[in-house]
Amino acid sequence: MSATSPIVVLHVDDDHSLLDLTKTFLEAESERLHLHTATSSEAALSVLRETDIDCIVSDYEMPEMDGLELLDVVREEYPELPFVLFTSAGSEEIASRAISAGVTDYIEKEITSDDCAVLANRIENAVHTYRTENALRESEERYRTVVEGSHDAIYIYQDDRFAFVNERACEITGYDAEELRGMNVWTLLHSDDHERIQSIAASRKRGDHSVSTYEAKFRTKDDDIRYGDFSVRRTSYNGKPATIGTVRDVTDRKRSEQRLQALIEHSQDIVTLIDETGIIRYESPSVSRLGYDMDDLLGELAFDYIHPDDRQHVMETFYRALEDPTVTPTITYRFQHADGSWNYLETTGENHLTDPAVEGLVLNSRDVTELRKMREERNEILARMTDAFLALDDEWRFTYLNRRAEQILHRTASEIIGENIWERFPEVANSFFSEGCREAMRTQEPTTFEGYYEPFDGWFEANVYPSDNGVSIYLRDVTERKNREETLESLHDSTRKLMQAETSADVSEHAVTIATDVLELPVTGIWQHENDEFRLAARTEMHRDEYGTGVSVSDQRATLEAFESDETVIRREQEDGKERESEEERVDGEEQDGKKEWETETESKKSEAFVPLGSRGVMAFGGDELDDFDVYYAQLLAANTAAALDRAEREDERKANQRELERQNERLEEFANLVSHDLRNPLNVAQGYLDLYRATGESEHLTRVDNAHERMAGIVKDVLTLARQGQTVSETEAVYGLEITTNAWASVETGSATLDVSWETTIDADASRLQQVLENLFRNAIEHAGSDVAVTVGELNAVGKAEIGRNGNETSTASGAHSVAPDAGFYVEDDGPGIPESSRESVFETGYSTAETGTGFGLTIVKQIAEAHGWDVSLRKGETGGTRFEFTGVELAE
């Protein structure tokens, strides 16, 4: 079998998952390995009898029959079959028993990529040795017949000395068999190849590969230097390790190749040899014309270097030549230069696959890039001639210039034909233009260069084509292209700062600044989409001057269209002086009774681009006649802005989560302190009165114990309420103020206290938790102001806040939506003694209470429920001197 033939391995282990994992690693490590698996020794023997197995890999610890017992059974029927004990149950005793039992190899089990690589290598080496030795044993006579009659020299050596040579080895070296046997092998190898061959031998000895193939020189008995193709591998001979090799004398072929190589190396054409699959097997030195060394392309697929537009045509021609060796096509195509550019090659190919000295397709190519370029340039001149063209003779005198050249030089042809360019334009004499033209004339090689020419305040690209009679020059004004390149570079640099912004607001401000400073689009604004509404997040000064505080209906529609379609909307105004119907019904106040206003434009308005920011909103750009490049830059900036907003939001969320975690940790610590402190006092009281009761038997002490227990129960209840009520509100509904107040009053033991309700607003809230707020405030009033306290619940004045709705209109309250008003809300007030101003900041702290029976949690619960709704709660003096709690930031609902 060949060194690459498949190896069928039987892996035995009672662990299914380990079998699957090992199979995956081994088959990934070597394509030669194909694994069968068995989970018991009996199953393994069944597989072994039904399948040709090259090697067994077995665990040691298995039920019924362990690995060594399996080895004993295998050896009875297959005495030489490789058997590897692969087990984690390693010990010196097991290793000794395994070796004594005739195990091929012993490896401790570690299922990692590196360890499986070692196992794969050991398996391949064991199977190779087994196959080689088996072949030697089974066909020794046939082997000798083949060896002695082989056209190749065959030899075996041990300890660097020949132990066996066939007749062909004697023929090509000039020595007889007796002279060769015992001779050091390195005596015959040429000294130039010693170091290389010794390195190959050492690598083979380490087991890096089983067979070594190489070409080397050797000396004959007559001191003639000849060339041989060697194939060498490890084996055994007379029961001892040895190395077997074959040598084919390729001296004639090698010398023919050297003669051919000499011819090819002096050819100006590029000579290439490719095999039937298109792989490059040889490149002549002339490939340097394409920027490559001779070895750079060896082993590469030639089609990968052909321009994608030409590849199909080249491949069709290649396969046509493969099918019909009489076809010798000549084609022109683009081939990639080492610097990434494309050169035109004209190639003629011949099929020599059947020639054993060639065995491939021979391609002769010449670089026709410049010829092709000149033809294309000539065609372009004849078709358009939009570039400046001028011709100079060998004394640098003008012989021709076209109209575009006249425009650039500010001279007519009749004025300067026959004049020396350096004398007529002395400012050009020491410029990049002069240097490039003179270099082209000196080398007689076409050249292209560009540079900035200050007298014309612009960038120019020059293509210079020299000849013996002078130069032809094409000039192109590339100022606009250079400016665009600089804009792109500046936009790229500015984007880095944009991505470093920490908040969404910073991102938006940076973005509009970049639009002004880099893209020169000074009328820019960012409409951020939140809660089904658009909000102006940032804008430039000129945007503020242009639009003020109003938003035109047409702008609203364009913004909404761009957002919903996720495509850029471009809007350009009509020409100057033309009458148009204005839809710019500004929303500074009313919409002018809905009437459309007619106006005449006296000067052109800025054209506009509305670019979507994904789900973030829309970025609006304005400028004088935005062209395609302006829109392209705007889209780039918008894409980067959207990405930066995403990053900033993730950072905001991360910081918010961190702050929330810190608050929760603080709350937990606070709860722990409160529970340990506030529960300890009533516990001590209960314990004390219980001891008195035991000592005296007086039942009144049990009443005190019962009171202490009730206080502890109240504390536990409030602590649990406090912890639960601090959660974020997720589900709300429309709650009528009068109804929720009445329900809360009915749930509290009010005694002779009175309630006055004037709160008739409907708000968006969690009804049960809002009722908890009111109940706690009512209990607080009765607890601190007495059972005859008068409590009032009323509505705070609400001031609406204008927004831009999703329907594109700016309105004070969007229909069907909630309206957040900073001053909207409600209050709860009593006519009690009030709370001193110095204590008002402390009342919301956990555990604060001035009542003897209070737990100190009631107002803390009130504050946390308010904050969970997003409300602000404050404490101030009531109209009659009592306590007044005010809740603001409340969302109103229909």
N, C-alpha and C positions, 0 to 999 in steps of 0.2 A: 504493500500500500504506500501511497505518497505521503510526504510529510504533512500534507494539508487534508488528508482524508478524515472523515468523521470518526469520532471516538464515542462509543456508546457506554455510558457509565450507569451502574446500578447503585443507588444510594439507599442504605438501609438504616432506618431510625424510627423509633416508636413515637416521635413527636411530629405531627402533621405540619404544624406551622414552621418548624425548623427545616423540614424537607422542602417546603415551598420556597423559603427564603434562600436556602443554599442553592437550589435549582436556579433561582433568578440571578444570584451573584455569579455562579459558575458559567451559565450560558451567556451572560453579558460579558464576562471576562474573556471567553474564548468561543469563537464561532464553531470550532471543531467539536465542542462538547455537547452531547445530547443525553439528558438524564432520564432514567426510569427510577421510580421510587417504590419502596416497600416498607411497611410499618412493622414487619416481623420477619424473623429468620425463615419461617415456613413460606411466607409470601415471597421472600427473596429467592428461595430455591425454585419456586414455581416459575418466576420470571426468568431465572437463569436457564431453565430447561427449555423454555419456549422462545427465548430471544438470544441473538448473538451479542454477548456482553464482552466488552474489551477490558473493563476494570470494575472492581467492587469497592465501594467506600462504605464502611460500616461503623456504627456506634458500638461501644462495648456493652453498656448496661441496657439489656433488653429482656422482656419477660420470656419465660420458657427456654430460650436458647440465647446465650450472650454472644458477643462478637467473636470471641476466640473459638467457641464451640461451632459457630457457623463456619469459621475458617477451616476447622478440621474436616467438616463435611465437604466443603468446596474442594479442598486439596485431594480428596479421594477421587473425584471425577475430573477436576481441572487442576493438575498439580502445578502448572506454571502461570495460571491466570493471575494478573496483578491484583493484590488485595491490600487496601489501605485502611488501617484502623484509625478512625477519626472520632476521638472521644474526649469528653471533658473529665472523665474519671481517670486522670493520669496519675501514675505512680511508677516507681522504679520496678516494682514487682510485676505490674501489668506489662510494662514495656519489655521486661526480660522475657516474660511468657510469650508475648507477641512475637518477638524476634526468634525465640526458640521454635515457635509453631510455624515459622516460615512466612510471616507477614512481609509484604513488599515494602511498606512504609508505615510509620507511626507518627501521627500528627495530633497535637492537642487542639481540641475544638474551640475556636473563637469565630463567631459568624460576623465578620466585618469584611469590607471590600478588600483591604490589604491581605487579610488572612486567607480569604477565598482565592486571591490571586496566587498566593503561595500554593494552595491546594491544587488549583488548576494546573500550575506548572509541574507539580509533582506527578499528577495524573498523566499529563502528556509525556513526561520523561519516562515514566514506568511503562506506559503502553508502547512508546517508541522502542524501548529496549526489548520488551516482550515480543513485539512483532519482528524486530530485526533478528533476535536470537532464534525465534521460532522458524523464521524463514531459512536461517542458516542451517538449523538442524534438519528441517524437512527436505531441503533441496540442495544439499551440499554438492552432490555430484553434478547436478544441473548447473549450479552456480559456477563450479569450476569450469565447466564446458563453456558457459557464457563469458566468464572472465578471460579465459585464455584466447577465445576467439573474438573478443571485443575490439572494436576499432579504437576505443579509448584506452589510455594507460590506466591500470588499476593497481593500487598499492595499499599496503597496511603497514603502519609503523607503531612501535611502542617505545616509550622513553626517547622520542626523537630519532629513532633508528628504524630503517626499513626492516620489516619482518617478512613481508611477502611482496612480490612484484610479478605482474604478468608479462607476456612476451612483448606486448605493445609498449610497455614502460621501458623495456630494454632498447626497442627500436628507436624511440624518440630521444633517448638520452645518450645512446652510443655505448652504454655499459652492458655487460652481461649480468645475468641474475645473481651470480656469486659475488660479483663486484658491488652490486647494489645492496644486497642483504648485509645488514650491519652498518651501512653507511649512514651518516647523520643527514637527515632530510634538509637541513638548512644549508648544507654544502652545495646542493643543486640550485636552490632558490637564489635569484639575483639579490645582491646586497641592498639595492634600492628599495626592494619590497619587504625586507626583513621586519622592520618596525610595524608596518601595516598588517602583515600576515600574523605576526605574533599577537597583536592586539585582537585580531579576529579569533585566533585560537583561544586566547584567554577568555573572551566573551562566550565562546562555545562551551568551554570547560565550566564556566559558572552556570551554564544552563539557560543563558539568555535566548538561545535558539538552537535547534537540533541539527540543522544543516547549514554549512557556510559555503557560499558560492562567490567566486571572485576571479579576476584575471590577474596573472602575474607572469613575470619573466623567469626563465630558468636557463642554466648553462648545460651544454652537452659535454661529453668527454673530450671533444675537439675544441672546447672553449667557444662554441658558437652560441649566441644568445637567441633563444626562441621564445614564443609566446604561447601560453596555455590558458584554457578555461578550466578552473578547478571547481570541484564539488566535494566537500569534505564533511564527514559527520563522525560522531563517536560510536564505537562498537566494542565487541569483545573478541579476543583471538586466543585460542588455546586456554580459555578460562580466565584470561586476564584482560583488564581494560586496554583498549587500543583505539586507533583512529584509522578509518578507511577513507580513501580518496580516489577520485577519477580525474584524469587530465585529458583534455582534447587539444591536440596541437593545432593552433589557429594562426601559426606564423604567416602563412601565405595570405590569409585573409587580412591579417593585421597590417602587413606591408602594403597590400593593395589599398587598404583604407588610408594609410599614411600618405601614399602617393595622391589619392583622391583628395585627401584633406589639404595637401599643399596647393592643389589646384583651386579648391574651394576658397581657401583663406585669402587668395589673391584676387578673387572675383569681386566686382563691385556690386553684383546682385546679391540678394539675401537668399541663401539656400536653406531650405527647411525639409526635414524628414518627419512625416507623421505616420502613425500606424492606422489600421483599419477602423479604429474607434475615434480617431481624431486627436489622439494624444501626441504631443510634440516629443520626438525622440532625438532630434538634433537641430541645432541652429548654427549657421556659419558666423564667423566673426563680424560680417557686415551687418548683423542684427544690431550692432552698436548705433547704426543710423536711426534706430527707433528708441535709443536710450537704454538698451538692455545689454547685459553681458551674455556670453554664450550659454551659461548654465541657468540663467534666470527663468527661462520659459520651459526648461526640460521637465517633462511629466505633467505639464499643464494641458488642459483641453483648449485647442486652438480656437474653437468657436467662441469661448468666453471672452476673447480679446477682439472680436469683430463687432462693429457697431450694430446695435439691435435692429436698425432699419435695413441693414445689409445681410444679417445673419441667415435668414431663411434662404435667400438666393444662393449664398455661398454653400450652405449645407446641401441644397438640392444638386448643385454642380458637383460637390464632393461625392455624394452617393451615386451620381451618374457615372463618374470616373471609376468608382469601385465596381460597379456592375459591368462596365465595358472598358477593359484595359486599353483599347485602341483609341479611346477618347482622350484628347490632350487639350482641355479647355483653357482659355485665357480670359480672366475676369478682372474687373476693377472694383475695389471695396475699401472701406475704412477700417484701419487696424489701430488699436489703442497704443499710443506712445507711452513710454515709462512715466512721463510727467502728467499723464491723464488726458492729453490732447489726442486728436485723431489724425492719422496720416493715411493718405490714399496710396494703396499698393496695387500694382498691376502684376498679376500672378499667372504663370503657366504651370500646370501640373501634369505629371506623368505617373501612371500606375506601375510600380515595380514590386508589388507584393509577392509575386511568385519568384522573384530573384532572391536566392538565399543570402546573397551578399548585401542586399538592401532591405527587403521585407517591409516595404512601406511605400508611401506616395512621396515623390520628390517634387518640391515646389521651388520654382525660381521666381523671385519677386523683386521688383524695383520700385523705389519710392517715387510716385508721380504726384506727390502732394502739391508741390509748387506749380507744376504744370497745370494740375487741376485747378488750383487756386487762381492762377492767372487766367485760365479759361473762364472760370466763374466770374472773376472780376471784370474781364472784358465783356462778358455777356451782360453783367450788371450795368456797365458804363453805357453799352449800346441801348439797353432797355430804359434806364432811368437817369443815370448820371446825376444823382442828387448829391454825391460827395464831390468835394473839390478835387480836380485832377490837374496836375501840371507835369510837364516834361522838361528835363534839363539835359543838355548835351554833356560831353566829357570835360568841358571847360566851365561847367556850371552856369551856362547861359540858357535863358528861357527859350524853349522851342514851341511850347503850347500850354495854354491854360483854358479851362472851361469857365462857364458863367459863374458857377459857385466859387471857383478859385478867385475870380475877379472880385466877388463880394467880400471874401475873407481878406484879400490883400489890399482892398480899396484901390485897385488899379485895373485898367482895361488891358486886354491882351495887346492891343496896338501900342500901348504906352511902354510895355516892358519886354516884348519879344526881342530876343537878341542881346539883352542885357544880363550881366552877371548877377546872380541872386544875392551874393554876399556883399556886392558893392551897392546894389540898389536898396537892399534891406540890411544895413550893417548891424542892426540890433539882433538879427537872427544868427549872425556869424558865430557867436560863442554860445549858442543855446543848445538845448537837447536836440533840436531839429537838425542843426549842423552836424553834431556828433554822430547822430544816427545815419544820416545820409552819407557822410564820409566813410563810416565803417562799412556800410553796404557796398560802396564802390570798391573799397580795399579788399573785402573778402569775396566780392561778387556773389554774395548770398542774399536773397530777399530777407527783409527784416520788418518787424512791426514794433512801434514804440509809441508812447504817449507822454504828454507833459503839459505843464501850465505855461502859457505864453502871456506874460504880463501886459505887453502893449495892446493885445486884443482882449485882455481880461477874460480869458477862457481856457478850457482844457481841449487839447487836440490830439487825435490819434492819427499817426502817419504809417502808411504801408508803402514801403520803398522797394522797388524792383530794379536792380541794377543790370546793366549790360555793358558791352565794350564801348557802346556809343553814348552812354549816359545813364540816367535814371528816370523811371516813371514813378510819380508820387501821387498817392491818394490821401487826401486830408479830410478828416471828419471832425466836426465840432461835437465833442462829447461832454460839454460843460453840464448839460442837463442831467446826463447819466451819472456823472461824478457827484453832482449835488444830491441826487437820489441815493447814491451809495452812502454819502455822508449822513443823510437823513436816517437811513436804515441803521447805520452804526450808532448814531446818537440815540435813536429809539431803543436800540438794544441795550446801550449803557444805562439809559434812564429806567428801563424795565427792572434792572437789578434793584434800584432804590425803591421802585414800586413794590417789589416782592418782599422788601424788608419792612414795609409799613406794618405796624402792630395792630391797628384797628381799622374797621371798615371806613370810618370817617377819614382817617389818614390816607387810606388807599384812594378814596374818591378825590381828595384834595390834590394828591400827587398826580393823579391821572389828568385832571383838568389843567394842571400846571404844565405837564408834558405836552398836552395838546397845543398850548399856547407857545411855549418856548422851543419845542422841537419840531412840531408839525406845522407851526404857524397857522393854526386854526383857532383864532382867539374867541370865537363865539361857541363855547362848549359847555354843556351841562350834563349831569348824570341824574336820571330819574330812577330812583330805587323803588322796586315793587315789594310792598309789605302789606299783609292783611287785605289783599284784594284791592289795594289802592297804590297810586304812584306818589312818591314823595321826592322833592328836589333835594338830593343829598349833597351836591357840590356844583359850583359853576364858576366861570371866569368873570372878571370885571365887565368885559364887553358884553357877555351874556346878560348880566344884570342891567347894563345900560340899554341893551337892545329890547329886553322883554319886561323890565321892571318887575312888578309883583303879579302881573297878569299872565295868563296863558291863552294863546289863540286856540280857537276850535280846530283849525287845520293842524296845528302842532300836536294837539291832544290826539287827533285821529292818526297822525303819522306815528306817534309814539306807541299807541295801542296796536296799530297794524304791525309795526316792527316786532313788538313783544310777542304777539299771538302767532305770527307766521315764522318767527325766529329767522327772519331774513332782513337784510339792509333795505331801508326805504330811502330813495333819493328823490329830492324835490328841488326843482329849479324854477325860478320865477320867469315871467314873460319878459320880452325885450323892453328897453327903456321907452318911456313916453306912451306906452300902450295902456288903454283903459282896461281894467279888470274888476271883476266882482270880488270884494274882500269878504273873507269868512273869518276875519280876525276880530271876532266879537269878544274883546278882552273881558275878563271877569274881575275887574277892579271893584265892581259893585253889581248893578243889575246888568242884564244882557241887552240893554237898549230896546226893551219891549220885544225882543226877538226879531227886529227888523234888520235886513241886510243893508250894509253901507256901501255906496259906490264911491270909489276914489280913483285918482289918476296918479300913476307912478311917475315921478320926475327923475329918478335915478334907480339903477339896478339894485335890487335887494340881494343879500347873500344867499347862495344856494345852500341846501342843507342835506345832511345825511343822518339818518336815524339808525343806529347800529345796535342790535340786541346784545344784552349781556347774559344770555341764557335765562335762567329763572330769577336773576338778580334785578333785571330791569332793562333800561335802554340808555345808551350814550348818544347824545345829540351833538352834531358838529355843524358849525356854520362857517362859511368863507366865501371869498369872491370866486365864483365859477369853479367849484370843486371838479377836478379832473379825476380820471380813473386811478391815478397814483395817490391822490389825496384820499380817495375812498379806501384804497388798499391799506394805506398807512393807518387810517382811522380804524379799520377792521382789525389790524394787528394790535393797535393800542387797546381796543375794546376787548379783544380776546385775552390779552395780558391782564387787563383790569379785572375781568371776570375771574380769572385764575387767582389773582391776588386777593380779591374779595372772598373767594372760597377759603383761601389759606388764612386770612384774617379772622373769618368767622370761626374756623376750627380753633384758632388760637384763643378767641374770645370765649368759646365754649369750654375750652380746656381750663382757662383761668377762672371762669364762673364755677365750673365743677370743683376746682380746687378751693375756691372761697366757700362754696356750699359745704364741702367736706370739712373745712376748718370750723365753720359755724356749727355743724353737727357735732364735731368733736367737743367744741366748747360747751354745747348744750348737754351732751352726755356727761361731761365732767361736772357741769353745774347741777344736773339732776342727781348725780351721785353724792355731791356735797350736801344738797338739800335733803335728800332722803336720809343720809346718815345723821344730819343735824336735827331736822324737824321731827323725824320719827323717834329719835332717841329720847326727847323730853317727855312725850306722852307715855312711852314705854317705861321710863323711870317712874313717872307718876303712878302708872298702873301697878307696877311692881311694889312701889312703896305702900300704896293703900291696900294691896293684897296682903302684904306682910302684917299691916295693922289689923286687918280683918282676922288673920290667923291668930294674932296675939290677943285680940280683945273679943272677937266674935261679933262685933257690932256691924249690922248690915248696912249702915250708912256708908261705910268704907267701900262696899261693893258698888254703890251708886257712883262713887268717884272713879272706880276702875272702869265701869261701863262708859262713863263720859270720856275717859281717856281713850278707850277703844273706838268710840265714835269719831273722835278727833283723828285718830290714826286712819280710820277708814276714809274720812274726808280727804286727808292728805294724799292717800294712795289714789283715790278717784281723780283728784285734780292733777296729780302727776301724770297719770295715764292720759287724761284729757289733753293736757299740755303737750305731751309727746305726739299724740295722734293729730291734734288740730294744727300742728305746725307743718303738716304735709302740704304740698302744692295743690291748689284747687284745679281740677281738670274738667269737671262737668258743672256747668252753671245753667240757670234758667231765668226767665223773667219772674221777678219777685215784687209783689205789691207791698209798699212800705207800711201802709195802714194795717193790712192783714197780718204781716209777719210780726209787727209790734204787738198787736192784740194777742196773738198766739203766745208770744214770749211772756207777756204779763200774766196770762192765765196759768203759766207753768211755774210761777214763783209764788211762795207764800208771802203775800203783800200786806196782810193785816189791814190796818186802816189807811195805808198809803194810797195816793191817788195818781192817776195817769192822764195826761193831756196829750193827744196825738194830732198833729197837723201834717204829718209826713205822708203824702199821697202820691209820691213819685214811684214809677216802676223801674227797677234797676236789674242789672245782670249779676246774679250771685248764686252761691250755694245756699239754699234755703235753710237747711238744718244747721249749718255752721253760722249763718247770720243770726238765727234764733239763739244759738249758744252765746253770741256776743251780747245780744240784748238782755238775755237772762242774767248773765254775769254782771252787767252794768246795773240792772234793777236790784240784784242782791247786794251789790256794793253800796248802792244808795241807801237801802233799808238798813244795812249793817252799820254804816257810819253816820247816817243822818236820822235814824230812828224810824219807828213803825208808822209815824204819821207824815212821812216825807211826801212831797209833791214832785212827781217826775214828769218832764216834758220831752217829747220826741218830735223833732221838726225837720224841715228841709232847708238845706243851704242853697243860696242862689247859684244857678248854673250859667256859665258863659260858654257858648259854642265855639268850636275850633274848626276853621275852614280846611278842607282837604280836596284833592283831585281824585274823583271816583274812577273806577274801572271803566265806566261808560264814557270817559273822556271829558266829563264836565266837572268844573270846580264848584263845590257846593258846601254850605255850612253843615248840613247833616245829610249823609247819603241815605237814600230811601232803603229801608229794610236792613240797615246796618247799625251797629253801635256807635255812639259818639262819646269820646273821652274828653271830659271837660275838667281842667285842673281844679276849679273851684266848686264843682258839682258834688253833692253828697248829702249827709244828714248829720244831726247832732242829738245827743242825749244829755239832758240837764236836770239837776235836782236843786231844791231850795235849802239844802243842808248847810252845815258850817263851812263847807268848801275845804280845799287842800292848800296849805301854805305854798307860796311860789317856790320856796327853797326845796320843797319836797316833790314838786311836780315831775321832775326828771326821774325820780326813784320809784314812782308808783307802778311803773310797768316792769320793774325788775322782779325776777323770780324770787318768791319768798317774802316780798315786802308786804307788810300788813300792820295796821295800827289797831285792829280789832283783836280782842282777846281770843276769840274763837276762830278768827280768820286763818286761812292756810297760806295766803300770800301768792296764790297762783291765778286768781280770777282775772286780774287785769293783764297779766302776762299772756293768758289765753286769748284775751280780747285783741291784744296787739298782734299776736302771731296769726290769728285768723284774718285780720285786716291785711297784713303783709302778704298772706297767701293769695288774697284777692287782688293784690297790687294797689291797695289803698294806703293812704297816709292817715294816721290817727294822732291827734294832738289833744292836750289838756289845757284848759284855761278857766278863768273865773267866770261864773255864770252871771246873768243879769241881776239876780237877787243875792249874789254873793256866794252861791253854792258852787257845785262842780259841773263843768260842761266839757263833754267829750265830743270832738268834731272829727268826722270821717270825710276825706276828700279824695279826688281822683277816681270817683265811682263811675262805672259805665252805665249810661241810661239805656233803657230798652223800651220798645213800643209795647 
